[in-house]
């Protein structure tokens, strides 16, 4: 009987640890995605003509994308498919290779844009190439908000 009780307690503790890791990973990737969304605000306003072109702000956004795309690649373990109000679709885990390659492309294009953008004209050419990644990912790998 004691073995059963001890086993149940250990199993419960193990499930709690796994759940804690799951929630932590989901929260971390959500925070990074929110940081990416925040980093788009200034440049999107510039693209719409609602704010003046600001090269340092654009460069900071692109740096955020580069840094976060590398970090995000590591935050998709099997035990993070559900929980913490994640909107991640099963397509991520069904096609992990392509999904992780998306982050490589996003980071690479953000780095290339950072090197290419020198003025407003080059910004208007390069920014859409980078930001296009967001919509594609949201369409294929993120459930709509409820």
Buried (B, 14 or more C-beta within 10 A) or exposed (E): EEEEEEEEEEEEEEEEEEEEEBBEBBBBBBEBBEBBEEBBEBBBBBBEEEBEBBBEBBBBBBBBBBBBBEBBBEBBEEEBBEEBEBBBBEBBBEBEEEBBEBBEEBBEBBBBBBEEBEEBEBBEEBBEEBBEBBEEBEEBBBEEEE
